[in-house]
Amino acid sequence: MHLYEKFCRETVAENGRLTQFQLDYPENFNFGYDVVDAMADLAPQQRALVWCNGEGQEEVFTFADLCRKSNQAARVLHRAGIGRGDHVMVALKRHYEYWFVAVALHKLGAVLIPVTHMLTEQDILYRLNCSPVRAILCTPQNQVPDRMAGAVAQAGLDCRLFTVQEDVPGFVNLTRAMAAEAETLERLPTRAADPMILYFTSGTTGQPKGVVHDFTYPLAHIITAKYWQRAQDGGLHFTVAETGWGKASWGKIYGQWLVGSAVMVFDFDNFDPKRLVAVINRYGVTSFCAPPTVYRYLVKKTLPPMPTLRFATTAGEQLNPEVFRQFTQATGLPLMEGYGQTETTLLLANFAGWAPVPGAMGVPSPLYRIRLQNADGIPTPVGEVGEIVVLPQQESRPVGLFSQYLQDPARYEQVWAGGVYHTGDAAWQDENGYYWFHGRFDDIIKTGGFRVGPYEVENVLMEHPAVLECSVIGVPDPLRGQAIQAVVVPAAGCVPGPALEREIREFCNSRMAEYKWIRKVEFVPALPKTISGKIRKTELRTQRASKEEPGGEGPWQNSQNPSGAIPERN
C-alpha cells in the first residue's frame, strides 16, 4: 500500500482513467507529521529531495533527513515564538532549506507565505501591510535581506529575521541555529481546517490578492502528481518553478511526496535550456513539468535525447499546438496540458488514460464537479463558450479550493456568487469531453459583433518562425469597436519593420476566419509581464489606448491599412 492510499479511495478503469476519487483524512491531518514523518518511518532511506545548483554543488536528502531537518528548523522557530496561526514570510528561492522550513512551519501550525526573491521593497511592504508577519526567512543572495529589512522598518513591524547558509547583520543564521537543536519534535496540535499557506496572486489587474489554503490542500494534489504529472513511487519529478509561486506547491513537494516520488531541484538564477536538459539527463529525471514558455525555448534548438524522461506536462498559460508538435517530434513524448488557478488545485487536465489533444485543457478532475455556464448561470451546450465554474460538493467547499481571500470577504463572496466558484475563464467543450480555453473574460476581444479569444490568434502567430513571443489584444477601432492587434517579440535575427509586419499578417490571416484577422502588428523588445512571467494584457491595452489621444496615431492604423477597413484577402 502506498502512503497516499491511506487518505483516499480511488477507482481506475481498465484503460487507466481515474473515474472516481474521494478523500478521507483525519480532522488533525498535517502534511508534516502525516506524510513527511510517516514516510521517514515507512522508507527512511528513500530519496525525497535531489538538489543541485549552477556552481556544481549537489545534495540528496532522504525522507529521514527531511524529518530530522524539519524538526530542527521547527525547534528554532518555536524558540523564536512562532506557533499555530502565526504568519511567516519565506523567500528562499530554490535553496534546499525551503523544504526544511516549509515542513517545519506546517508542523508548528503556522501560516507559510511563500514569496519570490524578486520582489521590490515596495512589493514586500504591500504584503506586510496586508499580512503582518511574526518572522521572515530569506535568502542571503540578491540583496534580499536589505529589501526585507527595509520593508519591515517601513511597516513598523516587530518580527524575527532569519537567513540561511551565511551570516547577515540583523538576521539569525537558521542553518547555524538548526545545528544546535535536537532532531526530534513532539507532535503539536493542529487542525485540517486551519490556514496552512497564503499565496499572493501575481495579478494582471489591480494589486495582488491574498489566497489562503488550509491543511487539506496537499491532499488535493495527489491527482496532480499521480494522474497528470505521472510522478511515480521511486521516481524523480522535476517542476521548473521558484518556491515563491503556487506552481511549487503543485510540483515540488506535496503530491509528489504523497505518491513516493523524489523532487528534483535545480537552484539557478539565469534560465539556460541546455543546462536544464543536462540536469534532466545527469540525475535521471522521470517526469517533467514546465510552463509553455520553457518548452518554447527548448524547441527553438535541437533537443538532445532525454532517455530517462517518461512524462512531460505543462500549465500556467495556454500551450501552442506548434510547440506541442515540435516537442513531441523531438522526444516522442506528448505534452499533457493542465489547468488550475492559485485559488484551486488541478481542475482540468489531459490525464492518464486519456489521449492527449494538442491545445486542449483536458477533461475535469474527478475531484471536482465542473461545468460551463453563461452569464445567467445556465449550462452551455457542447461547442458554445461559457465560464468555467466549480460546483460545491454537498453544499460544502471542495477540498483543494481556497478557504478565503485575505481580509476581503466581499471578494470571496463575489467569486462564489450563485453558489458556484467562478474562475473568470472562458472555454468551450467538444463532443469528446475535452475543454478548450477561450480566454479570460476581461481579455476577450469584441470585434465587429464577434467575440475572439486572444489565444485563438496567438496560436497561429506562434507558428511563424519570426515570432518568439506574442500577445494579442483588442484596441479601439471606430468601425469594429475593437480591432485585433498583435504585439510581437521577434526571434533572433529577424528585422522588425513594415515588410515583416506584412508577412506575419498575411501568414496569420490566411489561416484564420476573417473575423479573427490581425489588423496591426507591433514589434517590441519585450512584453510586460508579472514577476511570475504572465503577460500583462491590461498594461498593453492601456499603453495603446493612450495613442487615441488627439494628435496620436490611432492604434487601429498601420501603413498597410490606415483606414482600418477590412482588407481584401489576397
N, C-alpha and C positions, 0 to 999 in steps of 0.2 A: 504493500500500500504506500502510495506517495503522500507526503505531508499535506498537500493541497486538498486531497480527497477527504481529509478529516473535517473540512469546512464546507463541503458542497456535495450535492447529488447531481449527477450528470447522465444524460442519455445520448449515446452516439450511434448514428445509423451505420449500416454496413458500408456505405460509401465514405465514411469518415466524418460526416457532417454532425456537428453538435446540434441536437434538436431540442433538448431541454436542459436547463441549468438552474439550480436553486441553491442558495447559500444557507448554511446552517452554522451558527457560531455562538459562543457563549457571550453573555452580557458584558463580560470584562475582557473581551478579546483585545489583545495588544500585540502588534506585529513584533515588537522587540522580544517579548517573552515567548509568545506562542509560535513564532516562526524562527527567528534567529537562534534563540536559546534551544528551541526544540530541535532544530537541525544540528546544533552543536552536540546534542545528546544522541541523535539518530546516526549522524555521519560526521563525526568531529573532524576528520581529515579530508573531507570533500572540499574542493575549491569553491570559494564564494566570490572572490574578487581577484581579478588579474589586472595589474596596473603597470603602466609604463609611461614615460614622458619623452619629450623630444631630445633630451640630453642623454638618452640611453640608460637611464635608471629603470629598474623594474622591481615590483614586489608582488608576491602571491599570498593571499590571506585565505585561510580555511574558515569554515563556519565556527570552529572552536576559537580561532583567532578573533573573529568578529564578536563573539560572545564576550571574550575577555576584554578586548579593547573598548567595546561599548560600555561595559561595566565600569572600567576605569574612568572613561570620559563622564559617565553619569555621576560618579562619585565626586569628581572635580566640580561639576556644575551644581550638584546638590549642596556642596560646601559653600558655593557662592550664592546660595539662596534660591536657586532655580527649582521650581516644583510644579505641581499639577496646575495647568491653566495658564502658566506664565508664557509670555511671547518671547521668542528668541530668534533674532535675525542671523542668517548664516549665508556668507558669501565666500565659499571655499573653492570656487572654480571646479576643476576636476581632480583636486587633491584627494588622495585616498582617505584623509581624515574626515571628509564629508560623511562617509559611510559609518564611521565610528560615532560621529556627532549626531547624525540623524537617528540612529538606533537608540543612542543614549537619551535623546530628548523624548523619544516615544516611550521608553521605559519610565522616565520621570513623569510622563503625562503632560509635558509642556507642549506648546504650540510651535512647531517648526515653521519659520518663514524663510524659504529659500529665495535668494535674490542673486542676480548676476553681478559679477565684479565690475562690469562696465558702467554701472550706474554713476551718474554725476552726484556731487554733493547735494544738489537740489532734489534730485530723484530720491536720494536716501532720506532727506528731510521730509519730503512729502509722505513717504511710507512711515516714518517715525511719528509724524503728526497724526496719521490715521491709526496707527497701532503702536502706542508706547511700549517699548520692549524692556525686559529686565536684563538682557545680555545680548552682545553681538560677538559672533565668531567669524573672523575673516582671514583671507589670505594675506601674507606679508608682501605680496607682489603688487605691481602696477599702481603703487601709491594708494591702494585701497584703505589701509589704516588711516592715512591722513584724511581722506574723504569721510570715512566713518566718524572719526573723532570730531571733525568739523561740523558734521550734521548733528551729532549728539550735543555738541556745545550750543548750536543754534536752537535746538529743540528744548534745551534746558533739562535734559533727562539725567537721572542718576542711574546709570546702568553699568554692568560689568563688561569690560572689553577683553576679548581673547583673540590671539592669533595662533598660528601653528608653525612648527619647524624652526622659526627664528625668533630672537628676542627683538621686540619693538617697544620703544619707550611708551609707557602708559598702557600697555597691553600685557596680559598674562600669557605666557607661552604654554598653551594647552598640552603640547607634546611633552614638554618637560614635566608639567604638573601630573600628567597621567602616569608617568613612570614611577611616581612615588605612591601611587594608590594600589589598593588590593584589587584582585581580578574577579572578585565575587560581588554580587549585589542581591539583596533580598528583594523579592517582588513587591512593588509598591502598588497601591490601589488605583486603578483607572477604570473607565467605562467605555464601552464601544461607541456610545453616543457622544463622548467628549470630543471637542475640537482637537484635531491632530496636526493639520497642516494648513497654512494660509499662503495662497499664491496671489500675487498682484498680476492681473492680466496685462499684457503689453498694450492693448488698446489701440485701435485705429481711429477712434473718435473719442475726444474727451480724456479725462485723467484715468489712470488705471483703477480697476475695481479690485477690492479685496475679496477673494473667493475662498471660503472655508470648507474643508472636508473633515469628516470625523474619522474615528479609528476603524471603521468598516471599509474605508476607501481602498486599502491594499487588496482586500479580498475580491473586489470587482475586477482587479487586474489579472486574475487567474486566466480569464478568457483572453485578455490582451496578449499575455505571454504564450499560452499554450496553443490557442486555436488561430491566432493571427500571426504573431511573430514566429511561431513554431519553436520556441525555446524548449530545450529538451533536458531531461534529467542527465546530469553529467556533461552537458554541452557547454558552449561558451557563446553568450549572446553579446552583441556589440551594437548599442544605440549611440548615434552621434548626437550628443546633446550636452550642454553645460548644466551643472546641477542647479542653477538658478531658475530653470524653466520647468514647466509641468511635464515636458517630454521626458525628463529624467525619471520622474515617478512612473511613467509608462514603460520605460525600457532599461532602467539601470538599477533597480532594487526590488520592488515589491512582487510583481507577478513572477519574475524570473526566479527569485529565491524560493517562492512558494512551490514552483514546479521542479526545483532542484538544479536549476541551471546556474552556472557561474556567470558573472558580469565582467565584460572586458571594458577597461577604461584607458583611453589614450589622452593624457594630460598635455594639451598643446594650446598655443596661442594663435598661430597662423595656419590656416587651413591649406593643406597640400594633398591633392588627390593621390599622388604617388606614395606618400608616407602612410596614408590611410590604408591603401591596398597592402603595403608592406606589413602593417600591423596585423591585418586580417590573415595574411599568409604565415607570418612568423609565429603567431600564437594559436593558429588553427581555429579561427572563429567559425562557428557553425551556422549562426543566424545573425542577420544584419538589418538594422533599421536606420533610415536617414530621411530627411526631407527631400522633396524633389530637386531643390537647388543643388544638393550634393551629387545626386545622380546626373544632373545636367553637366556638371563639371567632370564627373567620371567618364561620361561617354564622349566628351569633346576630343579625347585622345584614345588611342588603342588601349583597351583594358588587358592587363596580363591575366593569365589563368589564376583562379582562386579555388584550388581543388578541394579545400575543406568546407567551403561555403555551400550550404544546402537550401537556405531560405533567405529571401530578401523582401523587406516591406518598406512602405513609405507612408507618410502622413504629414500634416502641418499646412499643406496647401495642395491644390489640385495638381495631379500628375499629367503631363502632356503625353498622349499616346506615342509620339515620336520618340520621346525619351525611353518609354517602356520598350518600344521596338528595338532601339539600339542596344539597350542594356541586355535584353533577353537574347538578342542575336549574338552578343559578345560572350555571354556567360551561360546561356542555356537556362537561366532562372527567370521565371516570371516575377514581376514586381507586384506584390499583393498590397493594394491600397487600403487605407483605413481612414475612418473619420470620427472625430470626437472634439470636445472642447475642454478648456481649463475647468469649466463647471461640471464636466462629466468624465466618465471613462470612455472606453471604446463603444460607440453607438452602432456604427456600420462598418463592415469590412469585407474584403474578399477572403473569407475564412477557409480553413482546411476543409476539403471535401467539395468545395465549390470551384468551378472553373474560373480562373482569373480573367476578367474582362478589362482590357486596357481603357483607362479613363473612368471606369465606374467606381463609385464609392463602395460598392459591395451590397451586402444584404444585412438586415438588422441582427444585432446580437440577441441570442436567446435570453439574455439577462433583462432585456428591456422590451416594452411594448411601444412600438414606434409607428407613426403614420404621417402622411402628408395631408395638410388641410389648407383651405383657403381662408381669407380674412374673416369670414363668418363662422369659422370653426367647422365647416363641412368637409369631410374627407374628399380628396380629389381623386378622380379616376386615373387609371393607367394612362401614361403619356401626357398628363396635364401637370403643370408646375404648381407646387404647393410648398408650404413651410414645413420643415421637419420638426415634429413635436414629439415629446415623450409623455406617455400616459402614466398616471400613478398606478401603483400595484396595491389593490385592496385599500384604496384611499390613503396610502402612505407613500412617502418619498422613496423611490427606488434606491437601493444600495449603489453607491458609486456616484450619485448626483450630489452636488454640494449642498451643505446644510444652511448656508446663509451668505449674503453679501455683507462684508464687514461694515457695521454701523449704517446700514442702508436697507432697512426692512421694506421700504416702499419699492425699491428697485426689485427686491426679491419677489414681492407680491406681483409686480408687473410682469416678470418673466413666467410666473405661474398663473397668469390671467386665464380664466375659463377652465381652470382645473387641470391644465396640461403645461409642461415645461416648453417654452418657446425658445428654439435655438436661434431664430433670426436668419436661418439659412434656407435658401430655396433649392428644391430638387424636383426631379420627376422620376417615376418608376416605370421600367419597361415591363413587357409581358412575361419576362423570365424572373421577375422579382428583384432585379438589380436597381439600385438607386443611382441617379446621375446628378452631379452638382450643377446648379444653375447660377448661383451667386448669392452674395449677401443681399438682403432686401434693399439696404441703403446703397449698394453698388450696382444694382440692376439699371441698365440704360433703357430709357423710353424714347424711342426714335420713330417718328412718322407713324405713331399708333402701335408700334411693335415693342415688345419687351425683349431685350437682349442681355443675356448673362455675359459678363466680360470673359469668363473662362472659355466660352464657345469660340470667341475670336482669338484669344491668346493661344489656344491650342493650335490654330492654323499658323499664327505668327511664328511660333516656336519651330515650325518645320522649315522655315527659311534659314539657310546656313549663316546669313549675316546677322541673325538675331541671337544675342547672348542672353539677354533678359528683356522682359517687356511687361507692360501693364496697359490695360485698355480701360478708358474712362469715357463718360458722356460729358460733352461740353456744350454750352448754349449754342443753339442754331435757330435762326429766325424762321426757317421753313419746317424743320422737323421737330422742334422743341429741344432735342439733343442730337448732336452728331457724334459718331464714334471716332475717337482719336486714339491712336497707338503711340505710347511713349516707349522708345526703344533704346536699349544699351547695345550698341553694335559690337559684334565679335571682333577679336583682334585682327588687324589687317584690313578691315572694311572701312572705307572712307564715307562718312555721312555727307549727304548733300541731296540735291533735287533728283539726281539720277537714281541713287539708291532708294530714295523715298518712293519714286515712281515704280521701281522694280518690286519693292515689297508690297505696295498697294495692289499692283496688278497680280502678283503672285497670290496674295490672300483673297482678293475679291473674285478671282476666277474660281476659287474653291469654296465660296460661301454663297448662301442665298442673298439676294440683292439687299434685303433689309438689314443684313449684318455687315454691309460693306464698310470698310475703313475710309473715312473722308480725309484724314490727315495723319501723317507720321512725323513725330518729333524725335530727334536724336538727343540723348543726354548721356553724360559720362557715368552717371549712377542714378539709381532710383531711390527716393526717400523711403527709409524703412524704420520700423520699430527696432529696438535693440535685440529683439528675438528673431529679426530677419523678415518680418511680414511687411509687404509693400503698403505704404500709406496712401491709399487711393484718395482719401479725403484731402490730403495735402496737395496731391497732383491736381485735383479738381479746383481747389481754392486758388492755386497759383495760376492756372489757366483762365479761370473766371475773371481774374483781375485784369486780364488783357481786354476785357469787354468795355473797360472804362473809355470815355471819349478820347480819341486820338490814338488808341491802341488798335492793334490788329485783331479782329475777331478770331477766336480760336478755331472757328469752323473754316477759316480761309486758308488757302495754300496756293502755291504757284500754279498748280495744275487745275485748280477748281476754285477760283476766287469768289465765285457767286454762291457757292455752297449747294448748287443744284445737283441733282442726281446725275452722275456721268453715264454715258452710254457704255455698254460692255464692248470691249474691243474684239 
